[in-house]
Amino acid sequence: MPSRAEATTLPSAVGVIGLGRMAQALLLPLLEAGQLQPGAVCASVATEGSAERLTQALGLTVGTDPRPCMAAPMLLLALKPQQLEGLLRALAPLPSPPPPPPGLERPLLVSVLAGVPLQRLHDAFPGWDVVRCVPNAPALVRRGLIGVSVAETLAPAARQLAHALLSPVGRVLDLPESQLDAFLALTSSGPAFVALVIEALADGAVAAGLPRAQALELAQAMAAGSLELLERQQLHPAQLKDMVASPGGTTMAGLRRLEAAGLRSALIEAVLAAWERSRALA
Ligand SMILES: NC(=O)c1ccc[n+]([C@@H]2O[C@H](COP(=O)([O-])OP(=O)(O)OC[C@H]3O[C@@H](n4cnc5c(N)ncnc54)[C@H](OP(=O)(O)O)[C@@H]3O)[C@@H](O)[C@H]2O)c1
């Protein structure tokens, strides 16, 4: 059995295929904390322009050939799902798997590709252990939620190593793969739903006479404060609603209108639609 220290220490080399927003969000905290040295990262992107820009900006080795990245014992796969087939064509024939990180039996591939199932990743990268994860946009500010699914046969040490890569940007949750689409519908699509609600609330304030910029700033601050209140006082959302809605008051008037317009049902349907779409894409 590998020790916990071995399993949670990142290997001396990490490959990255696709160094866009999400891969940078995952890597930068590790680089800043010194848990990963810039020289340990071998990254590849699609275009020379991006490679040059990222080499300059991040001080990493960034090229356009993915093959050298596949020599690292841990590989972060972070291109767009629709770019995977092109990558596999460019890699064919796939290089032999490299030696594993200390304490593991096989090299470890961590994929953030939305909708690409574990089985597809296992088929595409034979000889690698595979972790499928679903991060969300707040990972960009280290307040992410990251759902992680692995094959039942995966060694606990491999899962721990994936957690070590992902946990600096948020909360990592182990989930059965059958729940990942629901997790994505809530946590990955959810930020857009919340953003829409905030924007619409600001529109309401503009309609009532506030300047646009102020309305947006206030709507956002109100949402952030409300979330903090929920969190700090461990309130159920209904408790916060009841706390604000006094008998015959302004909030109750607004709530009646929201119920009549079907906001609650629209949000339920939005999450379900995202869930169905995620399943269809997979
Ligand atoms: N952003 C999010 O909030 C979020 C949330 C959940 C999941 N994800 C997942 O994260 C993954 C990446 O998303 P993103 O938003 O970071 O995308 P992105 O910013 O568009 O980055 C994609 C990266 O992949 C590179 N790339 C494309 N084809 C490649 C190839 N054949 N070989 C090597 N690199 C290649 C691109 O290089 P160029 O710049 O040269 O084109 C770019 O660096 C997606 O699979 C997505 O499902 C993202």
The ligand as an SDF file (V2000), in Angstrom:
LIG
                    3D

 48 52  0  0  0  0  0  0  0  0999 V2000
  -14.3250   26.6640  -18.3270 N   0  0  0  0  0  0  0  0  0  0  0  0
  -15.1940   26.0930  -17.5040 C   0  0  0  0  0  0  0  0  0  0  0  0
  -15.8850   26.7360  -16.7150 O   0  0  0  0  0  0  0  0  0  0  0  0
  -15.3660   24.5740  -17.4910 C   0  0  0  0  0  0  0  0  0  0  0  0
  -16.2470   23.9840  -16.5640 C   0  0  0  0  0  0  0  0  0  0  0  0
  -16.3710   22.5880  -16.5380 C   0  0  0  0  0  0  0  0  0  0  0  0
  -15.6490   21.8160  -17.4380 C   0  0  0  0  0  0  0  0  0  0  0  0
  -14.8060   22.4020  -18.3260 N   0  0  0  0  0  0  0  0  0  0  0  0
  -14.0920   21.5550  -19.2650 C   0  0  0  0  0  0  0  0  0  0  0  0
  -12.7680   21.9880  -19.3790 O   0  0  0  0  0  0  0  0  0  0  0  0
  -12.3070   21.7010  -20.6880 C   0  0  0  0  0  0  0  0  0  0  0  0
  -11.5730   22.9210  -21.2050 C   0  0  0  0  0  0  0  0  0  0  0  0
  -12.4460   24.0200  -21.1800 O   0  0  0  0  0  0  0  0  0  0  0  0
  -11.8560   25.5010  -21.2240 P   0  0  0  0  0  0  0  0  0  0  0  0
  -12.9870   26.3950  -20.9070 O   0  0  0  0  0  0  0  0  0  0  0  0
  -10.6030   25.5640  -20.4330 O   0  0  0  0  0  0  0  0  0  0  0  0
  -11.5230   25.5980  -22.7990 O   0  0  0  0  0  0  0  0  0  0  0  0
  -10.5620   26.6160  -23.5590 P   0  0  0  0  0  0  0  0  0  0  0  0
  -10.2640   27.7950  -22.6940 O   0  0  0  0  0  0  0  0  0  0  0  0
  -11.1440   26.8100  -24.9080 O   0  0  0  0  0  0  0  0  0  0  0  0
   -9.2090   25.7950  -23.7050 O   0  0  0  0  0  0  0  0  0  0  0  0
   -9.0620   24.7160  -24.5910 C   0  0  0  0  0  0  0  0  0  0  0  0
   -7.5730   24.4520  -24.7080 C   0  0  0  0  0  0  0  0  0  0  0  0
   -7.3880   23.2610  -25.4810 O   0  0  0  0  0  0  0  0  0  0  0  0
   -6.3690   23.5230  -26.4390 C   0  0  0  0  0  0  0  0  0  0  0  0
   -6.4770   22.5510  -27.5220 N   0  0  0  0  0  0  0  0  0  0  0  0
   -7.4060   22.4340  -28.4860 C   0  0  0  0  0  0  0  0  0  0  0  0
   -7.1450   21.3730  -29.2880 N   0  0  0  0  0  0  0  0  0  0  0  0
   -5.9900   20.8270  -28.8290 C   0  0  0  0  0  0  0  0  0  0  0  0
   -5.1800   19.7430  -29.2400 C   0  0  0  0  0  0  0  0  0  0  0  0
   -5.5040   18.9670  -30.2770 N   0  0  0  0  0  0  0  0  0  0  0  0
   -4.0490   19.4670  -28.5230 N   0  0  0  0  0  0  0  0  0  0  0  0
   -3.7060   20.2240  -27.4600 C   0  0  0  0  0  0  0  0  0  0  0  0
   -4.4370   21.2840  -27.0210 N   0  0  0  0  0  0  0  0  0  0  0  0
   -5.5620   21.5720  -27.6980 C   0  0  0  0  0  0  0  0  0  0  0  0
   -6.5890   24.9700  -26.8280 C   0  0  0  0  0  0  0  0  0  0  0  0
   -5.4560   25.5050  -27.4920 O   0  0  0  0  0  0  0  0  0  0  0  0
   -5.5370   26.8600  -28.3790 P   0  0  0  0  0  0  0  0  0  0  0  0
   -5.6550   27.9840  -27.3970 O   0  0  0  0  0  0  0  0  0  0  0  0
   -4.2590   26.8680  -29.1230 O   0  0  0  0  0  0  0  0  0  0  0  0
   -6.7470   26.7090  -29.2460 O   0  0  0  0  0  0  0  0  0  0  0  0
   -6.8180   25.5620  -25.4350 C   0  0  0  0  0  0  0  0  0  0  0  0
   -5.5670   25.7390  -24.7660 O   0  0  0  0  0  0  0  0  0  0  0  0
  -13.5280   21.3400  -21.5350 C   0  0  0  0  0  0  0  0  0  0  0  0
  -13.4810   19.9600  -21.8250 O   0  0  0  0  0  0  0  0  0  0  0  0
  -14.7010   21.6460  -20.6580 C   0  0  0  0  0  0  0  0  0  0  0  0
  -15.7020   20.6710  -20.8180 O   0  0  0  0  0  0  0  0  0  0  0  0
  -14.6410   23.7660  -18.3800 C   0  0  0  0  0  0  0  0  0  0  0  0
  1  2  1  0
  2  3  2  0
  2  4  1  0
  4  5  1  0
  4 48  2  0
  5  6  2  0
  6  7  1  0
  7  8  2  0
  8  9  1  0
  8 48  1  0
  9 10  1  0
  9 46  1  0
 10 11  1  0
 11 12  1  0
 11 44  1  0
 12 13  1  0
 13 14  1  0
 14 15  2  0
 14 16  1  0
 14 17  1  0
 17 18  1  0
 18 19  2  0
 18 20  1  0
 18 21  1  0
 21 22  1  0
 22 23  1  0
 23 24  1  0
 23 42  1  0
 24 25  1  0
 25 26  1  0
 25 36  1  0
 26 27  1  0
 26 35  1  0
 27 28  2  0
 28 29  1  0
 29 30  1  0
 29 35  2  0
 30 31  1  0
 30 32  2  0
 32 33  1  0
 33 34  2  0
 34 35  1  0
 36 37  1  0
 36 42  1  0
 37 38  1  0
 38 39  2  0
 38 40  1  0
 38 41  1  0
 42 43  1  0
 44 45  1  0
 44 46  1  0
 46 47  1  0
M  CHG  2   8   1  16  -1
M  END
$$$$
